[in-house]
Amino acid sequence: MASRGCAGVVGVVFLVGSWALAGLASSRADQILAQARQAIGGEARLKAVRSLSLKGVAEARRESAAGVVTNLQIDFLLPDRFRISRDWFAPSFFRRVGGFNGGDLVEQRQASGVWTDVGFGKGSKEASAWQMAARKRECARYLVAWLLMAPEQYGVQFTDPAGESGDGSTDVVDARGANDFAARLFFDKNTHRLLKLTYREAVPGAPATGAPPAGRQAAGRGEPLFKSLERSDSKTDEVTMQFDDYHTDDGILFSHTTRVESEGLREEWRISRFKVNPQLDAKYFERKKTDGA
């Protein structure tokens, strides 16, 4: 009887220990994020962000070709408005705008003072849904990179990555969310600042038709995350975003230099200023009128 009693106690202790270890494992990502958020301004300040705007320049270089420099502006009016704009000045002024205004996809360009719809913006419903999901992922990616959080409807969850614990100087966290959003975040163990974010995305220009690959359907509400990525037959490429040059704007510590690298393409963003909670008019995010509409 005594041996059975001891065995029972050992079993209980084992189960309790297992539950405790599981709890520690599940909370590790939360602990890393809590430290990182505190390091850049504190969770309360980050949650108080309702709008965000940044301006800078972007220099892109593909393989051995000469670099191309553009003006870059990104604006967020949370939770559901996002706009990224790039301006070229040679040989003449040209602007490319992408993003969304609520449930409306906006993909346009401006040249010689005239706005036109481009790419997925004037395609089929399936193609538009494909591009809307890509823009939603892009928006979530930037919010996670600069604020370490995103509005609830983006469904971003942070977990410990399987089989990845960093190199001893970094902490690693996985992020997953709606619209097939997935990224891996690498934090400096000492400063708790985000050093790098990696993700996979369809190679620009593939598929060339601008339509989803055969059999590709946008994931519906309640469907498993990454369903469409798992079934996709389009080529994807791993992209790395590296963050440096941290200093404070409006009470939040932001990275003002971002280097984006993928296969054959390198781009550096030099951001001059972040504005937290600027007054942004909702009309700013609307699709501009074209000659045909």
N, C-alpha and C positions, 0 to 999 in steps of 0.2 A: 504494500500500500504506500509505503514511504517513497519507493522508487517511482511509482506512478505519480505521486504528488509532485516530486521533483521534476519529472518530465513535463507535467502540466505547467509548472511555473516557468521552466525553460522555454516552453512553447509560447507562453504569453509574452515573456520578455523578448523573444525573437520577433514576434509579430509587432509589438510596440516599437522595437528598434527599427524594424523595416518601415513602419509607418512614419517614424521620425525621419529616417533617411529620405524617404519619398517626399516628405514635406520640405526638407532642406533643399532637395533637388528642384522641386517645383518653384521654390521661392528664390532661387539663386538669380534667375533672370530679373525678377522684381527688384532684388537688392542692387544688382548692377545698374538697372535703370534709375532707381531712386538716387543712388550716388551720382550718376551722370546728370540727372536733372538738377540736383542740388548744386552741382559744380557750375552749371551755366546760368543759374538764376533762381532756382527753387520751383517746386511743382506748382505752387499757388500762382506764381507770376506767369508760368508757362500756360497754365489753364486759363488765365485771364486774356490770352491773345485772341482777339476776334478778327483782326485783319493784319496782314503783313505785306510789306513791299520792299523790294530790293532793286538796286541798279548797279551795273558794272559793265565790264567789257569781257568778251569771250574770244579767245584766240584758238582756232582749230587748225590742226595739221594732220593731213592724211599721208602716211608713208613719207616719201621724199618730196612731196609737193610743197610749194610755198604756203606759209600760214595765212589764214583769213581771219581778220579781226572784225567783230561786230559789236554793236551796243546790245546789251542784254538787260531786260527788265522782267521781273516776275512778281505777280500780285496775287494775293489770296484774300478773299472775303468769305470767311468761314460761316457755315460749313460747306457751302456748295457752289462757290464761284472761284475759278482759277484761270489765270491768263499768263502766258509766256510770250514775250515779244522780242524779236531780233531785228536790228536795223543794219543794212549794208549801205555803204556810201560810194562805192566805186564799182562800175563806171558811173552809176547813177543811183539815186536813193531807191531803196527797196525795203519793205517791211514784211515780215512773216509773223503771223499771230496764230497761236493755237491754245485751246483750253475748253472750258465749258462754263455755261451760265445756267445753273440749276441742272435741268435735264436736257439742255440744248447744247449740242456739240458746236464749237466755233473753230473753223479751220479756214483762214483767209490770208490774203496777201494784198499789199498796197503798192502800186507802182504808178508813177506819173499822176498821183492824186486820186487814182481809181482803185476801189476795193473789188476783189473778185474772190469767189469761193474756190478752194483748192483741195486736192487730194480726197480724203474720205468725206469731207464735208458735203460734197455734192454727189456722193455715191449711193449705193443701195442701202436699205435699212440694215442689212447684215454687215456691210462694210462700215457704216457709221457706228454700229454697236461695237464692232471690233476696235475702232479708233477711240471711241468714248472710254472703253475699258482701259486702253493704253494711257489715255490722258488721266484717268482716275488713278492709275498706278503711279504715274509720274508725280501727280500732286501729292499723293500719300508719301512717296519716297522723299520728296523735299521737306515735307512737314516733319517726318521722322528724323531726317538728317539734321534739321535746324532747331526743332522744338522737342524732339524725342517723344512725340505723341501726335495723334491725329484725332479729329472728331469721331464720335461714336459710330456714325454710319459707315466709316471706312473699315470698321471691324478689325483694327490692327491688334494683334496679340503677340506678346513677347515670350519666348520660351528658350530653354537651354538647347543648343544645337547638338544633334547626335554625332558623337565621334569627333567633336571639335572643342578644344579647351583653350585655344590660344597658344602663344609661344612662350609663356611665362611672364611676359611684360604686358600682355593684353588680356582683356575679358571679352568673351564672344557671346552674342545674343542673336537669336533668329527672330525675325518679324514676319508675320503672315497676316493677310487680310482679304477683304473683298476684291472682286475683279482680278483674281489671280495674283494679287500683290504678294511678293516674297522678297526678302532681303536678309543679308547677314551683316551684323554690325560688330565692329572691333573697337574696343575702348582702351585707352591707356590706363593701366592699373593704378598709376600714381596720381595723375591729374583727373582721371575719369572722363576725359574729353573723348569725343568720337574721333577716331583716326581714319577709319575706312568703312565704306559700305559697299557690298558687292551684290549683284543681282543678275538675272538672266532676262533678256528681252529679245524679241524678234529683230533680226538684222535689218537696219533701215533699208527700205526699198524691196524687201522680200516679205510677202509675195509681190511681184512687180505690178500686178493688176490692182493692188490696193484692196483686194478682197480676201476674206479669210480662206485658209486652205480648205479643200474638200472635206466635208464632214465636221468642220469646226463650228461649234455653236457656243454662243455666249452662255456662261453659267447663270442659271436662274436663281431667284431667291430660295434659299434653303438647300441648294445643291452643294456638294463638297467643294471646298476651296481647291484651286489648281486643276479642276476637272478639265478645263479647256487646254491648259498647258500640257497636261499629260497626254491628251489626244492630238495635240498639234503636230503636223508634219512639216511645219516651216522651220527653217534654220534659226537657231537662237545663238546668242553670243553672250559670254559673261562680260559684264561691265563692272569696272572698279571706280568708285568715287573716293578720292583721298582729300582729307580736310586739314587745313593748316591756317596759320596767321589768325589766331583767335584774339578778338578784343570786343569790348562791350558797346552795344548800341541800345539805348532806351532800357537799360537795366538787365539785358540778356547778353550772355557771352556767345557771339556768333563766330563761325569760321568765315573769314573773308577771302580765302583762296581755296578753290575747289578744282582738283584735277580729275578729269573724266577720261578713262582709257578703256578702249575696246579693241577688237581686232582691226588693225590698220588705221585707227583713228585716235588721236590724242587732242584733248581740249582743256584749256585752263581758263577758269572764271576768276576774275579779279573784281571782287564786289566792293564798291566804294562805301555803301551805306545800306543798313537795314533800318526800316521804320516799323515800329511796333504800334499797332492800332491806329494807323493813319485813317483819315476820313476818305473812304473810297465809295464812290457812287455806284450803285448796282448797274446803272446803265452803261458804265464803262466796260462791263464784261459782255455786253450784248453783241450779237453779230452786226457788223456794219452793213448798211444798204449798198447793194451793187447795182450795176446798170440794169440787170435783169430782175431786180426785186427792190 
